[in-house]
């Protein structure tokens, strides 16, 4: 089991990143909550990881915060929730926000995320409620920063990332357009992705 990876960030194409460790480059799938906290390319980082072995692939998932890794592991134990859906959930809302959603029985917030229908949302809430009973939720609000101007390449990066998380092209384009309408100054693709995801939840 690979529990942590320490190395140099050499590639970033959400939701995938590349980390070079001792001459070997590892490909990791990460949620947007981790993408937002990554250093610049070429800088060192440490990620908590979860290794999945399948018949057709060996997959490595990375998390900047150990809390996200714990939530990921709790999510994939739910019937019908695989790693891809768990990554999408942690990209659409932070771990503490997910806990509040479960405790508030907020099915609507769940079904707005890709790949989650009403039945899956209801099952998530029922199965996760007891598992999250002891979860310590931070009450600090997530602030939305004012952004600066957006180039077409940033918009394309955001669309690619959203589609990589499971959203349909038209959903991604619509969400991005809505965000840009109210935030014409965005200059960072990660900020655009974050706001687009929040608008779809």
RODO-2510 file (C-alpha; in nm, 4 decimals, decimal comma):
residues 201
     n   res          X          Y          Z
     1     x     0,0000     0,0000     0,0000
     2     x     0,1301     0,3454    -0,0937
     3     x     0,0304     0,5773     0,1914
     4     x     0,2146     0,8966     0,0980
     5     x     0,4021     1,0405    -0,1968
     6     x     0,6729     1,3047    -0,1577
     7     x     0,8160     1,4498    -0,4763
     8     x     0,8132     1,7253    -0,7353
     9     x     0,4971     1,8406    -0,9120
    10     x     0,5730     1,8127    -1,2848
    11     x     0,2277     1,8092    -1,4423
    12     x    -0,1197     1,9374    -1,3631
    13     x    -0,4245     1,8639    -1,5800
    14     x    -0,7219     1,8446    -1,3391
    15     x    -0,8253     1,5998    -1,2118
    16     x    -0,4870     1,4392    -1,2927
    17     x    -0,1426     1,5419    -1,1745
    18     x     0,2097     1,4056    -1,2254
    19     x     0,4557     1,3788    -0,9373
    20     x     0,8199     1,2843    -0,9919
    21     x     0,9685     1,0719    -0,7142
    22     x     1,3279     0,9563    -0,7443
    23     x     1,3258     0,9556    -1,1224
    24     x     0,9839     0,7856    -1,1475
    25     x     0,6792     0,9928    -1,2410
    26     x     0,3553     0,8898    -1,0741
    27     x     0,0149     0,9697    -1,2209
    28     x    -0,2421     1,0578    -0,9536
    29     x    -0,6109     1,1381    -0,9661
    30     x    -0,6934     1,4169    -0,7208
    31     x    -1,0061     1,6116    -0,6198
    32     x    -1,0297     1,9838    -0,6880
    33     x    -0,9914     2,0495    -0,3147
    34     x    -0,6327     1,9261    -0,3606
    35     x    -0,5785     2,1053    -0,6926
    36     x    -0,6517     2,4392    -0,5212
    37     x    -0,3694     2,3800    -0,2715
    38     x    -0,0956     2,2539    -0,5037
    39     x     0,2314     2,4456    -0,5365
    40     x     0,3643     2,5702    -0,8701
    41     x     0,5091     2,3225    -1,1181
    42     x     0,8604     2,2202    -1,0236
    43     x     0,7960     2,2625    -0,6501
    44     x     0,8044     1,9835    -0,3919
    45     x     0,4890     1,8512    -0,2299
    46     x     0,3618     1,5718    -0,0085
    47     x     0,0293     1,3997    -0,0761
    48     x    -0,1659     1,1432     0,1236
    49     x    -0,2533     0,8609    -0,1145
    50     x    -0,4893     0,5715    -0,1633
    51     x    -0,3841     0,2894    -0,3975
    52     x    -0,6486     0,0925    -0,5888
    53     x    -0,5639    -0,2319    -0,7672
    54     x    -0,8019    -0,3502    -1,0376
    55     x    -0,7712    -0,6270    -1,2950
    56     x    -0,7174    -0,3735    -1,5732
    57     x    -0,5328    -0,0941    -1,3893
    58     x    -0,3413     0,0207    -1,0824
    59     x    -0,4732     0,3629    -0,9773
    60     x    -0,3280     0,6108    -0,7321
    61     x    -0,5440     0,8800    -0,5728
    62     x    -0,3872     1,1772    -0,3977
    63     x    -0,5069     1,4203    -0,1296
    64     x    -0,3425     1,7318     0,0097
    65     x    -0,5318     1,6935     0,3381
    66     x    -0,5564     1,3691     0,5361
    67     x    -0,9199     1,4592     0,6093
    68     x    -1,0015     1,4334     0,2381
    69     x    -0,8341     1,0934     0,2222
    70     x    -1,0399     0,9738     0,5178
    71     x    -1,3584     1,0983     0,3518
    72     x    -1,2618     0,9331     0,0219
    73     x    -1,2154     0,5991     0,1970
    74     x    -1,5483     0,6352     0,3758
    75     x    -1,7248     0,7182     0,0485
    76     x    -1,5924     0,4226    -0,1508
    77     x    -1,7253     0,1856     0,1151
    78     x    -2,0783     0,2929     0,0231
    79     x    -2,2493     0,0529    -0,2156
    80     x    -2,2488     0,1969    -0,5672
    81     x    -1,9871     0,4644    -0,4984
    82     x    -1,6551     0,4088    -0,6720
    83     x    -1,3333     0,6117    -0,6630
    84     x    -1,4363     0,8285    -0,9611
    85     x    -1,7616     0,9325    -0,7931
    86     x    -1,5831     0,9902    -0,4611
    87     x    -1,3348     1,2223    -0,6348
    88     x    -1,6256     1,4051    -0,8018
    89     x    -1,7979     1,4494    -0,4645
    90     x    -1,4819     1,5900    -0,3029
    91     x    -1,4405     1,8207    -0,6013
    92     x    -1,7967     1,9501    -0,5754
    93     x    -1,7812     2,0173    -0,2013
    94     x    -1,5190     2,0046     0,0691
    95     x    -1,5247     1,7266     0,3273
    96     x    -1,6806     1,9421     0,5998
    97     x    -1,9440     2,0711     0,3579
    98     x    -2,0295     1,7115     0,2626
    99     x    -2,0709     1,6250     0,6300
   100     x    -2,3127     1,9157     0,6752
   101     x    -2,5034     1,8040     0,3646
   102     x    -2,5431     1,4541     0,5080
   103     x    -2,6472     1,5825     0,8512
   104     x    -2,9024     1,8158     0,6898
   105     x    -3,0418     1,5374     0,4684
   106     x    -2,9842     1,7662     0,1695
   107     x    -3,0588     1,5339    -0,1236
   108     x    -3,0817     1,8232    -0,3697
   109     x    -2,7211     1,9277    -0,3079
   110     x    -2,6094     1,5715    -0,3760
   111     x    -2,7961     1,5183    -0,7032
   112     x    -2,6416     1,8322    -0,8532
   113     x    -2,3065     1,6520    -0,8681
   114     x    -2,2179     1,4356    -1,1724
   115     x    -2,3175     1,0704    -1,1614
   116     x    -2,5348     1,0998    -0,8511
   117     x    -2,9036     1,0318    -0,8910
   118     x    -3,1689     1,0618    -0,6236
   119     x    -3,1393     0,6983    -0,5104
   120     x    -2,7611     0,7207    -0,4789
   121     x    -2,7918     1,0508    -0,2909
   122     x    -3,0414     0,9007    -0,0475
   123     x    -2,8207     0,5958     0,0033
   124     x    -2,5185     0,8182     0,0662
   125     x    -2,7039     1,0150     0,3306
   126     x    -2,8344     0,7022     0,5056
   127     x    -2,5064     0,5080     0,4984
   128     x    -2,2773     0,8005     0,5761
   129     x    -2,4796     0,9484     0,8622
   130     x    -2,3531     0,7050     1,1270
   131     x    -1,9992     0,6958     0,9859
   132     x    -1,9754     1,0737     1,0095
   133     x    -2,1318     1,1040     1,3547
   134     x    -1,7948     1,1838     1,5156
   135     x    -1,6670     1,4024     1,2318
   136     x    -1,5399     1,7379     1,3568
   137     x    -1,6780     1,9995     1,1180
   138     x    -1,5052     2,3338     1,0850
   139     x    -1,7492     2,6220     1,0876
   140     x    -1,5164     2,8539     0,8963
   141     x    -1,6927     2,9738     0,5850
   142     x    -1,5279     2,9268     0,2474
   143     x    -1,4732     3,2648     0,0940
   144     x    -1,5015     3,3275    -0,2765
   145     x    -1,2221     3,5498    -0,3948
   146     x    -1,2742     3,8175    -0,6541
   147     x    -1,1087     3,7089    -0,9764
   148     x    -0,9386     3,8791    -1,2655
   149     x    -0,9666     3,8583    -1,6483
   150     x    -0,9996     3,5231    -1,8195
   151     x    -0,8258     3,4133    -2,1376
   152     x    -0,9791     3,1540    -2,3673
   153     x    -0,7102     2,9014    -2,2670
   154     x    -0,8213     2,9298    -1,9028
   155     x    -1,1812     2,8671    -2,0069
   156     x    -1,0747     2,5608    -2,2059
   157     x    -0,8741     2,4306    -1,9095
   158     x    -1,1784     2,4722    -1,6858
   159     x    -1,4076     2,2946    -1,9331
   160     x    -1,1597     2,0060    -1,9655
   161     x    -1,1352     1,9708    -1,5885
   162     x    -1,5121     1,9715    -1,5373
   163     x    -1,5621     1,7122    -1,8102
   164     x    -1,2858     1,5056    -1,6505
   165     x    -1,4921     1,5079    -1,3317
   166     x    -1,7933     1,3680    -1,5187
   167     x    -1,9927     1,6725    -1,6208
   168     x    -2,1317     1,6856    -1,9738
   169     x    -1,9764     1,9449    -2,2100
   170     x    -2,2933     2,1557    -2,2148
   171     x    -2,3152     2,1481    -1,8327
   172     x    -1,9533     2,2612    -1,8041
   173     x    -1,9929     2,5378    -2,0623
   174     x    -2,3144     2,6647    -1,9029
   175     x    -2,1672     2,6735    -1,5521
   176     x    -1,8524     2,8520    -1,6701
   177     x    -2,0561     3,1082    -1,8622
   178     x    -2,2681     3,1788    -1,5532
   179     x    -1,9590     3,2298    -1,3376
   180     x    -1,7938     3,4602    -1,5913
   181     x    -2,1097     3,6671    -1,6154
   182     x    -2,0722     3,7696    -1,2510
   183     x    -1,6924     3,7405    -1,2239
   184     x    -1,5504     3,8946    -1,5387
   185     x    -1,2063     3,9437    -1,3827
   186     x    -1,1100     3,5800    -1,3263
   187     x    -0,7561     3,5036    -1,4446
   188     x    -0,6998     3,1675    -1,2805
   189     x    -0,8433     2,8418    -1,4186
   190     x    -0,8518     2,6810    -1,0737
   191     x    -1,0646     2,9649    -0,9385
   192     x    -1,2939     2,9363    -1,2393
   193     x    -1,3283     2,5609    -1,1809
   194     x    -1,4008     2,6109    -0,8089
   195     x    -1,6722     2,8689    -0,8716
   196     x    -1,8237     2,6631    -1,1519
   197     x    -1,8446     2,3591    -0,9258
   198     x    -2,0060     2,5627    -0,6483
   199     x    -2,2625     2,6986    -0,8944
   200     x    -2,3674     2,3445    -0,9877
   201     x    -2,4165     2,2224    -0,6297
***
